[in-house]
Amino acid sequence: MPPPTQLIDRGEWSTFAPAFMQLAAQGPGVAPAQAMAERVNEILPFSSARLIVDMGCGPGQITAAILQGYSAELPTATRIIGADNNPQMLSQYAARRQKELDSGHEYWTRVETATTDIHDCAEFANDSVTHMLAGFVVFLVPEPVKAVEAIKLKLAPGGVFAFSSWESSEWQDLMYYPKKVRADLVMPSPPPDWTQPDSVRQHLQKVGFQDIEVVHAEGYLPFTDYEEICRFILMKMPLAARVVAQMSDEEVLQTHALMVSDLKAKYPTVPAKMLGGHNVAPSPLYDVLVVGGGPAGLSAALTLSRALHSVVVFDSGVYRNQKAQFMHTVPTWDHRSPAEYRAAARQELSTRYNTVTFHEAEVSNITKNNNGLFEASTVDSLVWKVSSAGVLAVGDLAAVGPALHIARQVQALVGIVNVYTNGSEELASAIQASIPAHHKSDIKTDARHIARLTKEHEGSQVTLHFAGISEPSQEGFLAHKPGIVLTGPFSGQLGLELTPEGDIKTMLPGGQTSKEGVFAVGDCGTKLKTIANAVATGSNAAAFVSAQVQAMLPI
C-alpha cells in the first residue's frame, strides 16, 4: 500500500488537537490572527457584523483576536461561531472558551461551535455570513478551490472573507528534517499556488472575489528549550509525526539531534523565537456595480450606501460635459465646476461611507452568466462580479410584498427581523411561506394582537405590549411605512387624481397632473421620496412649465 500523500488527514488532526492547545496563546498563529482581524475590521467593521465564522477554528486564535480587540463594538445580535469538521478540534475550542470564561473574559459567552466541512460549509445558509475568517486551513485541505467556492456562497452580499497561509517558516523547515535522514520518506508540501501571493490572487479572482488584497506579515514560534521544541515539532506536528512511525528509533534520535544542532546554530541563545512569513488575503464581495463616475453614478452610489449596500464605481475619467467649465440647475452648485463637484461628491462618499470602492478604469465588457451574476471586464484586465429589528406589517405594509421589502432593508442593519402582523395569522403564514429557506432563521413572524407601544429611554428601543397575558417584546427599533397624507387642501380643491397610495398621480417625465397646467414635483408626486429625486423632478417640471408658458406668450 503506497504511503499517503494528503497533507494532513482527519486522524492526524485528531491526534494533534491536544498539542495544538499549547500553541493557543503564544503560537505562530497568534500574530497572523491579530493582523487578519485588524485588516478585516478596516474593510468591514465588526460593528456591522451579523454572523462571524472562525472556519477551521483550531484553538480559537482568530476568535480571541476578534473578541479581545472588538468585543465592545459587536452588536448584541451578532453570532460568533467556531467551525471545524474535527470533533477533537472543536473539543479543544470549547475548552479554550471555558478557560477564557474562568479567567473572567465574559465576552466568550457569546461564542458557539458548529461541525461543518469547509468544502461545503453546509451548516451555514447562503448569503448569511458577514465575516468569514480562516487561519491556516485553506492551503491544507484536499480541495482548496472547492472550499473557497463554498465560502463565497455563504458570504452575505458585501461580506468579507480573509484567510492566511504560510509562505515559509523556520519550524516548517525543521518539520521536514526526517527526509535529511531518510530521503525515501514521502512528505508532501503545501501547494505553492495557495501559498504565494500572485497565485492566491489569481485563484480568488477566478472564483469571483473582488478587491483582493494579499498582505505579507510575520508569525513567531517562541521557545526556551532547544530539545523540547524540536521534540514537539518532530513528534506532535502532523506531517513529521506521520513519518516518524516509519523510522527506527536510531533514525528518530539522529533526526532530533540534527534539528537541535541547526536550531542552536541559528539561535545561539534562548529564549528565542522562530520566524515565519504568511499571507493574509481579505476579499470582500459587492452588491452593485455602477458604471460611470458622473453625477448620476455618484448619486446612485450614495443612495445605495445609505441602504448599506456595497458598491464599486467604475470611473473612466470621460464625461458627457468633459469640456464644460460650469454646471447648472443644481442647488448650491450653480455655475460651478463639474470636476470640482465630482471631486467633492467622491470625497464625501469616501469619508462618510466604507461601502464604496472607486476603480479608475473603463469597462470594456459586461455579461450575465448562467448563474444570474453580472461580470464587468475593465481595460486593466480585471473581472468584477456581483451577486444579484422589527417590522410593523399593518396599513400599507399589510401585504406580503411590502412587508418583506421592508424586512430585507431592516436586515441590512440587524441580524434578526421580527415581522408583527397585529392579529393577522393569514398574513403571517403568507409571509413565512414567501421567505427563502436560507432566511427562515433571520426573518420571523409574530401574529399576536398589539395592545400598545412604549418608547424606552435607551436609543430607539421600543417595547410591544400584546393583548391578553403574552409577554411583551422589546426591539432595538421598529420599521413601518405610514400612510401618505398630503399637506394642504390643494389636491382636493383642484380635483387632482391620486394614486392608491395617496400620492398625486403624475405623468412622466414632466410631472403633469390630471389637471392641465398643474404639475406635482418632489414627495407629493412620487413613491421615491428622496431629496435627489425632488431636485430631479423639480428641474424636469420646470422645463415643461417653461415650454407651456412660452407657448402662451404672444409672438
N, C-alpha and C positions, 0 to 999 in steps of 0.2 A: 504494500500500500504506500503510495507516494506521500511525502510529508506535506502538511497543509501549507498553502501559500496565502491564505487570507491573513490580513494584517493581524487582527485580534478577534477571536471568536467569543461567543456568548459565555462559554465556560471559563475562559481566561479572564474575562471581565469580572465574573462572579468571584473567582479566586482573588483577584486584585482588589476588589472593593474594600475590604477592611484596611488594607495597606494604604489605599488611596486617602483615607481619612487622615493619615499622618501628614499629608500634603495640603490639608484644607486651609490652614491659617497662614502658612509660610511657604507653600509650594510654588512651583513655576507658573501655576495658573492664576495666582492672585493679582499680579501687576497687569497681565493682559485683561483680566475680567474688569478691573477698575478702568482701564483705558477704553474698553468696549462700552461700559456703562456711561462714561463721561461723553464719548462721542455720540452715542445714540441719543442721549438727553439733549445734546446740542441740535441734532437733526429733528427729533420729535420729542419734546419734553415729556418726562414721565408724568407730569401733572395732567396730561391729556390721555393717559393710559386707561384702557378698559380691560384688556387681558394681556398679561405679561407671561411669556413662557420661557423658562430656562431649559432648553432642549438638550438632552444628554447631560443631565444636571450634575452627575457625579457628587462630589462633596458640597455642592452648593456655593461655589466661589462666585459665580455670577449673581446668584440671588443675594448673597451677602453684600456684594458691591452695590447693587441697586438699593437695598434696604438701608445700608449704612449711609449712603450718600443722598438718598432721595425719599426716604420713608415719609418725611413730613409733608412732601409735596403730592403724594399719591392720593387720588380721590378715594373716598370711603368705599365706593362700589368696585374699585379695581381689584381684579383677581390676579394672584401671583402663583404660578404653578411650576413645580419642578417635574420634568417629564423624562422618563427613561424606559427602555424595554427590559431592563435587567432588575429583577426583584432585590438582589443584594445591593445594587447601587441605590435603589430607592430606600432601602432599609438604612443605609448609611446617611442618606439625605435626611430622613426622618430623625435619625439620631443627632445629626447636626442641628436640626430645628429645636429639638428638646434641650440640647446643650446650650444653645443661644438663649432659650427661654429661662433656663435655670440661672443664666448669667445676668438676667434682668433685661434682656433685649426683647421687649414686649412686641415690637413690630413683626417678629417672626410668627405671631399667632395667625396672621392672615395667609400664611404660606400653605399651599396644598400640594398634593402629589398626583401624578397621573401615569399610568402604564401605557405606553404607546411606542410604536416603531417609527423611527424618523423617516422611513421610506414611504409611509402613508399618512402619518400624523392623524390617524383615524379618530383619536379621542377628541379632536377639535373640529368645530364646524368651519366650513368655508367662510372666508371673509370675516373672521371673528377675532383674530389675534392682532392687536395694535403693535406690540413689541415682541419680536422673536429673537432670542439670543442663543447661540450655540458655541460653547467653548471647547475647542479642540476635539470635535467629534465628526464634522462633515468629511474631512480628509481620511478618516479611519474606517468609515463604513464601506460595505461592499459596493454600493452603487451611489456615489455622491450626487450625480445628476438627478437621479430619481428622487433622492432625499430633498434636494433643493427645489425641484418642481412641486413636490408635495407641500413644502413650506410655503411656497408662493401662493398656492391655492388657499391656504389657511389665513394668510395675511389679510387684514381689513384694508379697504381702499385707503391709500395714504399711509399704510403701516410701514414699519421698518424692520429689516432683517439684518442681523450682524453675526458674523461667525469668525472664529480665529483658527489659524493653522500654523504649525511650526515650519518655518523656513529652514531653520537649522538650530541645533542646541548641543552643548557640550555633553550633557547627560545622555542625549540620544546617541552621540558618537560612542560613548562608553558602553551603551546597551548592545552595540554590535561587536564588542570585543571577542565574544566566543568564536567568531569567524577568523580572528587572528591566530587562534589555537587550532581550530578545526575548519579549514577552508571549505569543506564539503557541506557544512550546515546550511540549511535554507532559512534565510531571514529576510522576508520581503520588506521593501522600503515603501514609505508613503508615496502615493502617486505625485510626481513632480508637478503635474498640471493643476493640482489643488493646493500646492504649497508655494508656488511662485506667482508674484503679483500680476504679470501680464496674462498668464493662463487663467488665473482666478477671475480676472475681469472679463475675459472672453467667455468663460463658462456662464457667468451671471448674465451677460448681455444676451446670449443665446436663449437662456431660459425666459428672459423678458424683464429682468430688473433694470431700473433706471437710476441715473445719478449715482453711479457706483464709485466708491472710494476704496482704495486699498492702502492701508496705513501701516507702516513698519513700526514696531515697538519692541521692547525687550522684556524678557522674563528672567527670573532667577531661581536657582535651587540652592538655598543656603545649607551649609554643612559644618560640623565641628569635629568630625572624626572621619579620616580617610577610609579606613577599613569598613566602618559601619555604612557609610553612604554607598560605597562600591558594592557591598553585600546586598544592600537594598535594591540597587539598580539591577544587579545580576539575578537575584533570587525572587524579586517581587514584581518588577516591571514585566508585563506580559510577554513581549517578544523574546527577551532574554530568558525568562523563566521557562518558556516553551522549549528552547533548545538545550537548556541545562539538563533536562531529563534524558537527553540523548548523549550526554557526555559522561565520561568516567569521573570519579572523584578527583583523580590526579589532574585531569584536564580542567575541571572547575576551579581547583585551587590555583592552577597555573594562570587561568584567565583572571581570577580575582587579584592575584599578585601583580599582573601586568597592568590592570586598571589602577590599582593603588599607586604603583610606581609612576605612571604617566600623570595621574592627578596631582601627586606631590610635586612633580616637576613643573606643572602648570601653576599650582598654587602652593608655594613653599610653606606658608603659614596658615593656621586656622585660628578663629573662624574665617570662612571664605564663602563665596557663592559662585556657582557655575552660571554661565551666561547662555541665554537662548534668544533667538530672534523670531518674532512671529508677525503674521499679517492679520490685521483686522479689516474685514470687508463689510461696511454698513451699506445696505442697499434699499432705499425707500421706493415705494410704488406710487403712482399718481392716479388721480381720479379723472382728470380732464387735460387734454392738450388744446392750447389756444394758439392758433397760427395768426401772427400779426401783433406787433407791439405798439400800434397806434392807439388813439383814444378808445375805440370800440374794444380792442383786445384788452387794454388795461382796465377798462370798466368791467368787462366780463371777469377778469381775474380778481378784481376787487370784490365783486358780488359773490363769486364762488368762495373766496377766502372768508367772507363774512359767514358763510354757511359751513365753514370748516372743511372745505374740500381742498385736496392738494392739486396744484396746477403747475404745468410747465408752459411758459410763454415763449414762443419762438419769435425772435425779432431779427429780421434780415437787415434792418437798417435802411430799408427802402420804403417810402411812404407816398401816398397819393399826392399830398401837398408838399412834396420834397423841397420845392424851390420857394414856397411861400414864406415870407418873413413874419407874417402876422396871422392869427386865427381870430374868429369872431363868433358871436352868439352863444358863448359860454360865460355865464355869470362869474365874475371875479377874474376872468381871464380874457376879456375882450381886447382886441388889438394888441395882443402879446405874442411872444414867440412860441410856435408849436413845439420846437425842440426843447425849450425850457419847460413847457407843460409836460411833455413826455418824461423828461428827467425828474421833474417834481413828483409826478404820479408814481414812477418806479421807486423813487426814494421813499415815498410814503408807504408803498406796499412792502418794501423790504424791511422797513423799520418797524411797522406795526404787526406784520403777519409773517409767521415762519412756514407757511404752507405754499409759498410761491417760489418757483425756480425760474430764472431767466436764462435762456440759451440763445446766444447771438449766432445764429446760422439760418440760412434759407432752407425751408422744407422743400425737398425735391420730389417726394412721392408720398402719397397716403393711400393705404389699402385697408380693407376689412377682411380679417382672416376667418377661417371656418368656425372658430370659437366665439365669433362675435366681437373680437377685440380689434381696435384700430391700431395700425402701425404707421408711424411717420418716420420717413428717412430724411436725414438732413445732409447737406452737401459735404459736411465734415465726416461722413461715413458712419454716423451713429444711427441706431434704430431705436425709436421710442415707442413703447407700448402702453396702452391704457385700458383698464378694466371698466368694462361697462359700469328717569323723571316721571312725569305723569302727564297724561293727555285726557282732557275732558271731551269725550265724544258725544256732545249734545249740540243742539242748534244746527249751524251749518256743517258741523263735523259728524252729525248723526247718520253717517253712511260709511261703508267700508273704505271706499277710495280716499276721501278726505281724511278720515281718521288715521289710516295707515301712512298717508303722506306726511302728516304732522309727526306721527310716531317715529318715522325714519329720520326726520330732521332732528328731533329731540335726541335720537340715539347717537348722533354725532357728538353730543355733549356729555352723555352719561352712558353707563353700561347697560342698565336695565330700565325698560319703559313699561309702565302700567297704564293701560287704557281703561278709563272708567266710563261705562255706558249708562249709568244712572238708572238702573232698573230694567234695561232692555237686554234680556237674555238672548233674544234673537240676533240683535246686533253683535253682541259679544261672541256668539257662536260663529257668525258670518266672518267677523274679523279674524278669529282664530283659524278658521278654515282657509283664509287667504294669506296667512303668514307662511313664508317659505320654511321648510323643515329646519334649515340651519339657523333660523332666527327664532324658533319656538321658545327657546330658553331666555331670549333677550327681550321679546315683546309679549307681555301678558295682558289678560283682560280681567276686569272686575265689574260684575253687573249689579252690585248692591246699590240700593237707593241712597243717594246722598242727601243728608238732612241739612248740613251746613258746612261752611268752610271757615277756618280761623287762620289768620296770618300770625306766624310765630315771630319772635323778636330777632331771631338769628337769620341774617341774609334774606333769601327768598323762600324760606321754608313755609309750607302750608300744610295744615292738618285737615284731613277729610273726616267728618263725623257722619256715620251712617244711621239709617233708620233701624229701630229695634235695638238689640243688645250687641251688635257687632262691634269689635274692637276698631278704633279709629286707625287710619293710616297716615303716615307723615311722608311727604315728598319734599325733595330739595327745591323743586319749583313745579308749577303747573303750566302746561301749554294749552291754549284754547284760542280758537278763532271766533271772535264775537261777530254778530251780525252787522251788516253795513247800515249806518244811519247817516243820511246826507245832512250836512249842516245847512240851515236856512231853508226857506219855503219855496225857493225859486223853481225847482224842478216841477213841483206841483202847480205853481202859478202859470208856468209856461206850457204845462201839459206834456212834458218830455217823457218819452218811453224809457222804462227802466229794465234792467236785466233781472233774471230770477234772484240774483244775489243782492240786488238793491242798488247797483251802480247805474249811472246814466248810460243808456245804450248809445254807442258811437259807431261811426264808420271810419275805417282806416283809409288813407293814412293821416287825414287831417283832423279827425275828432269831430266831424259834423254830427249833430244830434238829429232827432226826428223832426225838429223844428228848424226850418231854413233860417240861416243867419245866426244860429246858436251853436256854439262849439263847447265841448266839455274836455278839459285837459287835466292832467295830474290825477290825484287819487279818486276823484269823483267819477272818472270815466274809464277806469281800467281795473283789472284784477291785480296788476303788478304795481303795488303801492310803494314805489321807491323814489328817492329824490332824483336819481339819474333818469328814470322814466318820465318823471314830471318835467324835467328840463327838456327831454326829447319831444314829448307831446306838446309842450308849450311852444317850442320852436316850430314844429310841423304845423300846428294850428295857425300860428302867426302868418306863415307863408300863404295858407289858404284864405285867411281873413283878408290879408293884403290884396290877394288877387280879386276877391269879391268886391272890396272897397274900390279898387282901381277900375273895375268893370262898370261901377255905377257913376264914376266921375265923367263929367262932360268932356268930350274931345275937342 
